[in-house]
Amino acid sequence: MQVDPLIPMINRIGEFFQAQPDQQAAQKEIADHVRLFWEPRMRQSILDFLTQHPDGQAGTLRLHPLVVAALHAHKESLLPKLSV
């Protein structure tokens, strides 16, 4: 799945939660939103982007700093579950 359209989507989520005074809680809320409302392919694509670009930046593609922190902090819980 292309990551380009996902970055503006997740950045809007980050901008929404940025106003929350507790940044750790905001990171958890971002991760919870992504886990609950993004399909596994979308989650895998954004995590693959972060693996390739740990700072969340690649050319014109830039993740919101709070999103970068949230994805790093909650990566394990965002990984799609493998079907057995």
DOBA-848305 format. One record per residue (C-alpha): residue number from 1; residue in one letter; x, y negated, z negated. Coordinates in Angstrom, 2 decimals. Each point is the difference from the previous one (the first is absolute). Layout:
// residues N
   nr  rest        X        Y        Z
  NUM     a        X        Y        Z
...
This chain:
// residues 84
   nr  rest        X        Y        Z
    1     m     0.00     0.00     0.00
    2     q     1.25    -3.48     0.88
    3     v     1.10    -1.98    -3.04
    4     d    -0.37    -3.43     1.64
    5     p    -3.75    -0.42    -0.70
    6     l     0.38     1.42    -3.52
    7     i     2.42    -2.66    -1.21
    8     p    -2.45    -2.94     0.21
    9     m    -2.65     2.18    -1.67
   10     i     2.18     0.97    -2.95
   11     n     1.39    -3.54    -0.29
   12     r    -3.55    -1.32    -0.45
   13     i    -0.45     2.51    -2.82
   14     g     3.25    -1.24    -1.56
   15     e    -1.06    -3.63     0.33
   16     f    -3.30     0.78    -1.72
   17     f     1.67     1.68    -2.99
   18     q     2.83    -2.56    -0.22
   19     a    -2.25    -2.26    -2.07
   20     q    -0.16     2.63    -2.73
   21     p     2.23    -1.14    -2.91
   22     d     1.26     3.51    -0.80
   23     q     2.19     0.94     2.98
   24     q     0.31     3.66    -1.02
   25     a    -3.78     0.26    -0.16
   26     a    -0.19    -1.71     3.40
   27     q     2.42     2.56     1.45
   28     k    -2.14     2.83    -1.36
   29     e    -3.16    -1.58     1.43
   30     i     1.64    -0.29     3.43
   31     a     1.05     3.66    -0.12
   32     d    -3.45     1.06    -1.21
   33     h    -1.67    -1.89     2.84
   34     v     2.28     1.56     2.61
   35     r    -0.45     3.49    -1.48
   36     l    -3.79    -0.31    -0.13
   37     f    -0.73    -1.76     3.29
   38     w     2.80     0.81     2.42
   39     e     0.00     3.30     1.84
   40     p     3.08     2.23    -0.41
   41     r     1.50    -0.95     3.39
   42     m    -0.15    -3.69    -0.90
   43     r     1.65     0.61    -3.38
   44     q     2.71     2.15     1.60
   45     s     0.71    -2.66     2.65
   46     i     0.45    -2.80    -2.52
   47     l     2.17     2.21    -2.22
   48     d     2.12     1.03     2.99
   49     f     0.48    -3.70     0.83
   50     l     1.10    -0.65    -3.58
   51     t     2.42     2.94     0.09
   52     q     1.58    -1.42     3.15
   53     h    -0.10    -3.59    -1.32
   54     p     0.20     0.06    -3.83
   55     d    -0.17    -3.80    -0.15
   56     g    -3.25     0.07     1.99
   57     q     1.40    -1.97     2.93
   58     a     0.66     0.97     3.60
   59     g     0.18    -2.84     2.50
   60     t    -3.33    -1.81    -0.11
   61     l    -1.59     2.73    -2.13
   62     r     0.13    -1.05    -3.65
   63     l    -1.77     1.49    -2.97
   64     h    -1.14    -2.28    -2.83
   65     p     2.53     0.31    -2.89
   66     l    -2.70     1.22    -2.40
   67     v    -0.97     2.69     2.51
   68     v     3.63     1.12     0.29
   69     a     0.21     0.29    -3.79
   70     a    -3.33     1.85    -0.17
   71     l     0.95     2.49     2.70
   72     h     3.37     0.72    -1.59
   73     a    -1.49     0.33    -3.49
   74     h    -2.88     2.26     1.04
   75     k     1.41     1.83     3.01
   76     e    -0.54     3.49    -1.39
   77     s    -3.68    -0.58    -0.67
   78     l    -0.49    -1.37     3.52
   79     l     1.50     2.95     1.86
   80     p    -2.68     1.91     1.87
   81     k    -0.80     3.36    -1.52
   82     l     1.03     2.99     2.09
   83     s    -2.72     2.49     0.80
   84     v     0.87     3.60    -0.80
